[in-house]
Amino acid sequence: MSSVDLIKYIQISDFSSTPKYLQLADAVIDAIKNKLIGVGDMLPSINELSMHLDISRDTVEKGYKLLKNQDIIASTPGKGYFIAKADIRSRQKIALFLNKLSAHKKIVYDAFAKELGDDASLDMFVYNSDISYLRSLLLNLTKQYDRYVVFPHFKEGRDQAPDVLALIPAEKLMLLGRMVDGMEGDFPAVYENYEKDIYQALEIALDPLSKYRMLKLVFPDNSDYPKAIIKGFYKFCQQYAFDHSLVGDLSKENIKNGECYINLAEDDLVILVDKIISKGLKIGTDIGIISYNETPLKKFILNGITTISTDFELMGKYAAQIIKENSNNHVEVPFYVNLRASI
């Protein structure tokens, strides 16, 4: 492969979470791995790459410096850079598909990336819980990945999920957050047990909950939250004889004294708190709040908001460990209750 052909082979994405100098280094390593270039072959000059890939000279220099420090390439004054060895271990290429951006998804991502370290390059895609958009993303990827890690949460078309996810070879697929009924193949997963988790969490909070006459689960209409959460909520309320109901649209809700709300969406938490304060009710005495998914600020807001939450940091860490170990384990993530003043 000539220097010009190699330039055409290298692709730099502005949307990848992997720094551009690492994308460049990985592309050279892939070319060696695929025997497109070999020992002694010359590489494009820094100026050539900078111009054709529309990246800075500093980016190219940083990528070449990384390869040189690993003894993959070498340089000769007046001639340029060339391949010094072909026996190398390439980093795994991983595509992470988030259904949406959120504070807790960031926790998963940060723990995942940290645990992988330099063993992998990571590209992130967001499909907005739209199964048709996920299908389009999978069909139009510009490169192949060693692993495809997917949060399979969909607002509509959940019955299509097995077919869409089947676009990914089973040996390269990993599910995060939840399992998908009807999926075939031996693939790893790090997941939440939604029905069991909410039931056991509310059991732990049973004593402070007993002062409320009504429990309400705020489950937004047309949301991507698993229906198993509703099943666990109903099961708890029936077991312990709580009056209960679902709230689909919190903006239309008439807040009353003696009710406790289990809230899923972060946007709804703002609406709920605003309604309570505007009525002059006291949170933790007149009205209870339990928020789904722990984030750092919730222990400080309103003297502390009670949360029931998966350990998102462990979710990311477990997923990375499974990839590094190349296993097909199914791991259920721990679920915790943080009792605070809001109930």
C-alpha positions in Angstrom: 0.0 0.0 0.0 1.4 3.4 -1.0 1.4 6.4 1.3 -1.5 7.9 -0.7 -3.6 4.7 -0.3 -2.9 4.6 3.4 -4.2 8.2 3.8 -7.5 7.0 2.1 -7.6 4.1 4.6 -7.3 6.3 7.7 -10.6 7.7 8.9 -10.8 10.3 11.6 -14.2 11.0 13.2 -15.2 14.2 14.8 -17.9 12.3 16.7 -15.7 9.7 18.3 -14.9 10.0 22.0 -11.4 8.6 21.2 -8.9 11.5 20.7 -7.9 12.0 17.1 -4.3 11.2 17.7 -5.3 7.8 19.1 -7.7 7.3 16.1 -4.7 7.9 13.8 -2.5 5.5 15.8 -5.2 2.9 15.8 -5.7 3.2 12.0 -2.0 2.6 11.4 -2.0 -0.4 13.7 -5.1 -1.8 11.9 -3.4 -1.4 8.6 -0.4 -3.4 9.9 -2.7 -6.0 11.5 -4.6 -6.4 8.2 -1.2 -6.7 6.3 -1.9 -3.6 4.2 1.5 -2.3 5.2 4.5 -4.1 6.6 8.0 -3.6 8.0 10.0 -1.0 6.0 7.0 0.6 4.3 7.0 4.4 4.5 4.2 6.3 6.1 2.7 9.6 4.9 4.5 12.7 6.1 3.1 14.8 8.9 2.2 17.6 6.4 0.4 15.1 4.1 -1.7 13.6 6.8 -2.5 17.0 8.3 -3.7 18.3 5.0 -5.7 15.3 3.7 -7.3 14.4 7.0 -8.0 18.0 8.0 -6.3 17.7 11.4 -3.5 19.7 13.0 0.1 18.9 12.6 0.3 18.6 16.4 -2.3 15.8 16.3 -0.3 13.9 13.7 2.9 14.4 15.6 1.3 13.1 18.8 -0.1 10.0 17.0 3.3 9.3 15.4 5.1 9.9 18.7 2.8 7.3 20.4 3.6 4.7 17.7 7.3 5.5 17.9 7.3 5.1 21.7 5.8 1.7 21.3 8.5 0.9 18.7 5.9 0.3 16.0 7.3 3.0 13.7 10.7 4.6 13.4 12.1 7.6 11.5 15.1 8.4 9.4 16.2 12.0 9.0 15.4 13.3 5.5 13.2 10.3 4.6 10.4 10.2 7.2 8.6 7.6 9.2 8.4 3.9 8.4 7.0 0.7 9.9 9.5 -0.9 12.3 7.7 -4.0 13.4 4.6 -6.0 12.4 4.2 -8.2 15.5 1.9 -5.9 17.6 -1.2 -6.1 19.7 -4.0 -3.8 18.6 -6.4 -2.2 21.0 -10.0 -3.4 21.0 -12.4 -1.1 19.1 -15.6 -0.7 21.0 -18.9 1.1 20.0 -21.1 2.1 22.9 -24.7 2.9 22.1 -26.5 5.0 24.7 -30.3 5.4 24.5 -29.9 8.9 26.0 -27.5 11.2 27.7 -28.0 11.6 31.4 -26.1 12.0 34.6 -26.1 8.3 35.5 -25.2 7.3 32.0 -22.2 9.5 32.3 -21.2 7.7 35.5 -21.4 4.4 33.6 -19.4 5.8 30.7 -16.7 7.2 32.9 -16.3 4.0 34.9 -16.3 1.9 31.7 -13.7 4.1 30.0 -11.5 4.2 33.1 -11.5 0.5 33.6 -10.7 -0.2 29.9 -7.8 2.3 30.0 -5.4 2.0 27.1 -6.6 -1.5 26.2 -9.4 -0.1 24.0 -10.6 2.8 21.8 -14.2 3.8 22.5 -16.7 5.4 20.2 -20.0 6.6 21.6 -23.4 6.9 19.8 -26.7 8.2 21.2 -29.9 6.9 19.5 -32.5 8.7 21.7 -34.4 5.5 22.6 -35.5 5.3 18.9 -35.2 1.8 17.7 -35.4 2.9 14.0 -32.5 5.3 14.6 -30.5 2.5 16.3 -31.1 0.3 13.3 -29.9 3.1 11.0 -26.8 3.7 13.0 -25.9 0.0 13.0 -26.4 -0.3 9.2 -24.4 2.8 8.4 -21.3 2.5 10.6 -18.2 3.4 8.7 -15.9 0.9 10.5 -16.0 -2.5 12.2 -15.8 -2.9 15.9 -14.6 -5.7 18.2 -17.5 -5.1 20.6 -20.9 -3.4 20.4 -22.2 -2.4 23.8 -25.9 -1.4 23.8 -28.3 0.1 26.3 -31.5 -1.5 24.9 -34.2 1.0 26.1 -36.9 1.9 23.5 -39.9 4.2 23.7 -41.7 2.2 20.9 -41.1 -0.9 18.9 -39.7 -3.1 21.7 -40.9 -6.2 19.9 -38.4 -5.3 17.1 -35.5 -5.3 19.5 -34.3 -8.9 18.9 -34.3 -8.3 15.1 -32.4 -5.0 15.3 -29.8 -6.3 17.8 -29.4 -9.4 15.6 -27.6 -7.0 13.2 -24.7 -7.3 15.6 -22.9 -10.7 15.7 -23.7 -12.4 19.0 -20.0 -12.9 19.8 -19.5 -9.1 19.6 -22.7 -8.0 21.4 -23.0 -6.8 25.0 -26.2 -5.6 26.7 -26.1 -3.0 29.4 -28.9 -2.1 31.8 -31.5 -4.7 30.9 -32.0 -8.0 29.2 -34.1 -8.3 26.0 -36.7 -11.1 25.7 -36.3 -13.2 22.6 -32.6 -12.6 22.1 -30.7 -15.6 20.8 -26.9 -16.3 21.1 -24.3 -16.5 23.8 -23.5 -12.9 24.7 -22.5 -11.1 27.9 -24.8 -8.7 29.8 -24.6 -6.4 32.8 -28.2 -5.7 33.9 -30.7 -4.5 36.4 -33.5 -6.6 37.8 -36.1 -3.9 37.8 -39.1 -5.7 39.3 -37.1 -7.2 42.2 -35.0 -4.1 42.7 -37.9 -1.7 43.3 -39.8 -4.2 45.4 -36.9 -4.8 47.8 -35.9 -1.1 47.9 -39.4 -0.1 49.0 -39.3 -2.9 51.6 -36.2 -1.3 53.1 -38.0 2.1 53.2 -41.2 0.5 54.6 -40.9 2.2 58.0 -40.7 5.9 56.8 -43.3 5.1 54.0 -45.8 3.9 56.6 -46.8 7.5 57.4 -48.2 8.1 53.9 -51.7 7.1 52.9 -50.9 6.9 49.2 -47.9 5.8 47.1 -47.7 7.1 43.5 -45.3 6.0 40.9 -44.5 8.7 38.3 -44.1 6.6 35.1 -44.1 9.1 32.2 -46.4 8.2 29.2 -44.5 6.9 26.2 -41.3 6.6 28.2 -38.4 4.1 27.7 -38.5 2.8 31.3 -39.0 -0.9 31.7 -42.6 -2.0 32.6 -41.1 -4.3 35.2 -40.7 -1.3 37.5 -44.5 -1.0 37.5 -44.9 -4.7 38.3 -42.5 -4.5 41.3 -44.3 -1.3 42.5 -47.7 -3.0 42.3 -46.4 -6.1 44.0 -45.1 -4.1 46.9 -48.2 -2.0 47.4 -50.5 -5.1 47.3 -48.2 -7.0 49.7 -48.2 -4.2 52.3 -51.7 -2.8 51.7 -50.8 0.7 50.4 -53.3 2.6 48.3 -51.4 3.3 45.1 -51.6 4.7 41.6 -49.6 5.5 38.4 -49.0 9.1 37.3 -48.4 9.4 33.6 -48.3 13.2 33.3 -47.0 14.9 36.4 -47.8 18.4 35.0 -51.5 17.6 35.4 -51.2 16.0 38.9 -52.9 17.6 41.9 -50.5 17.2 44.8 -52.2 16.3 48.1 -51.0 16.0 51.7 -50.2 12.4 52.7 -48.9 11.2 49.4 -45.4 9.8 48.6 -44.1 10.0 45.0 -41.6 7.5 43.5 -40.2 9.6 40.6 -38.2 8.2 37.6 -37.4 11.0 35.3 -35.0 13.8 36.3 -37.2 16.5 34.6 -40.2 15.3 36.5 -38.3 15.7 39.8 -38.1 19.5 39.1 -41.8 19.7 38.3 -42.7 17.7 41.5 -40.6 19.8 43.8 -41.9 23.0 42.3 -45.5 21.8 42.8 -44.9 20.8 46.4 -43.2 24.1 47.3 -45.9 26.2 45.6 -48.5 24.5 47.7 -46.6 25.2 50.9 -46.3 21.6 51.8 -43.2 20.2 53.6 -41.2 17.5 51.9 -40.5 14.6 54.1 -43.5 15.4 56.4 -46.5 16.3 54.3 -45.3 14.8 51.0 -42.7 12.1 50.4 -40.2 11.9 47.5 -38.2 8.9 46.3 -36.1 9.5 43.3 -34.9 6.8 40.9 -31.2 6.8 40.2 -28.6 8.3 42.5 -26.6 11.3 41.3 -24.1 13.3 43.4 -26.4 16.3 43.9 -29.4 14.5 45.4 -27.8 14.0 48.8 -27.6 17.8 49.1 -30.9 19.0 47.6 -33.6 19.8 50.1 -31.6 18.3 53.0 -31.3 15.1 51.0 -33.5 13.3 48.5 -34.1 9.6 49.1 -32.9 7.5 46.2 -33.2 4.0 45.0 -30.5 3.2 42.5 -28.3 0.8 40.7 -24.6 1.2 41.3 -23.8 2.8 37.9 -20.1 2.9 38.5 -20.1 -0.8 39.1 -22.1 -1.3 36.0 -19.5 0.4 33.9 -16.6 -1.4 35.7 -18.2 -4.9 35.4 -18.8 -4.3 31.6 -15.2 -3.4 31.0 -13.9 -6.3 33.0 -16.1 -8.8 31.0 -14.7 -7.3 27.8 -11.1 -7.5 29.1 -11.6 -11.1 30.2 -13.5 -12.0 26.9 -16.2 -13.8 28.9 -19.9 -14.2 28.3 -21.0 -13.7 31.9 -24.4 -12.3 32.9 -23.9 -10.0 35.9 -26.8 -8.5 37.9 -25.8 -5.1 39.3 -26.4 -4.3 43.0 -29.3 -2.0 43.8 -29.1 0.4 46.8 -31.4 2.5 48.9 -30.2 5.9 50.3 -32.7 6.9 53.0 -32.7 10.7 53.4 -35.0 13.5 54.7 -37.4 13.5 51.7 -39.5 10.7 53.2 
